[in-house]
Amino acid sequence: MSLKFGVSLPQTIDLASAQDPVEVYEMMTRVAQAADELGFASAWLGDHFHPSPRGPREAPFECWITTAAVARDTRRIRIGQAVTGNGYRHPALLAKMASTVDVLSHGRLICGIGAGWHEQEYRAYGYDFPNTADRLRHLGEAVQVILAMWTQEEAVFEGKYYQIRGAINQPKGAQQPHIPLLIGGGGEKVTLKLVAQYGDACNVFGDLETIKHKFAVLKAHCEAVGRDYESIHRTAGTFCSIGETDEQARAKFPAALLSRFGNMAESVLVGNPDTIRKRLAAFEAAGVQELIIGFPDVLQLESLRFFAREFLA
C-alpha cells in the first residue's frame, strides 16, 4: 500500500477540559511530536477562530502562529492547513507568512487554502462575507497572488479584488520551485478547476464514490488546461477508531460523531486492523494518495501508536 497518512491535530473540543492554556498547547503539540516520531507523513491544522458547533471554552489557537510553533516542535513531519480561510488574510501577507514558516521548518510546509465558509465567524470578526460565487472569485485571484509572491522577484498582480505592485518577498521559502499549494474543496466548476490550473495538491471530503467522482472531474479539468493529473497530490479526510475488535473500536468512537456521517459510515475507519485495512484499500482505489485522519481519542496517543504499528511499519 502506497497510501500516506496525515494526522488532524486536536484544536477545539478535544482540549476543552484543560484549564491552563499553556497545557492546552502542550497537549496539542505532544500529538504532533508523537505523529512525527511514529512516521506519519503530515500533521494538519484547521483555520478557525470559533469552533463549530460553538462551545464556551473551545476557541482554538490561531492557525498560522500554531503552524509555526508546531513546525519548530517537530523535526521531520510536514505541516499543513486544512485549510486556510482566504478571507481572513490578504494573500500577499499569507504568502510572506508561508515563506517564513517554510524556512523555519526547513522546508516542511504545505500551504492549504480554500474559499472559506463559516459565516458566523466572519461576521463576528468583522470580515465581509460575500456570496459563494464572489468568495470563489476572491480565491481564484488569491492563489495567483500567492504564486506570484513565491516566484517573482517583485510580484505584480492586477485583479478585481487584489492588487500587488512590486511586492518583495524574501526569502521565498526553502522548497523549490516553491512551497506546495494545496487548494481545498470539491466544487466541480470552480474549485477543482483552480486546482488544475494552480494547485500542487487538493483536499476533498465525502464518501468513497463522491471522492472518486471529484477526482474524475479534476482529471477532466487537467486535460482541458493541459495539466498532468498525476502531478497533483490528492488528499482526503476521515476519522479513525482502531481496536483489537470491531466492537471495541465502535465502543470508543463517539456516537454523535458517527451519526454525522450517515451514509458515509463506510468511509470512516472504525474497526480492527483487518477492517481498517480493507477501507484504506478502498480509499487508495478511489485515487486518494494521502489520508488526513482525525482520531477522536488522539490525546491518549495509544490510537496513534496502534495505527502506526499496523500501517506505518
RAMO-V362481 format. One line per field, one symbol per residue. phi: phi as a letter, one per 40 degrees, with the letter a starting at -180 (. if undefined). Layout:
phi->???
This chain:
phi->.cccbbbcccbbccbccccccccdcccccccccccccchccabbbcbabbcbccbcbbccccccccdccccccbbbccbabbbccdccaccccdccdcdccccccggbcbccaacgacddcdcccgccbccdcccccdcdcccccdccccbccbcbabbcbbbbbgccbbcchccbcadcbcbchbdccbccccdccbccabbbaiccccddcccccdccccccbgbcdccbcbbababbbbacbdcccccccddccccccfccdccccbicdcccdccccccccchcbabcbcbdbcccgccdccccccbbc
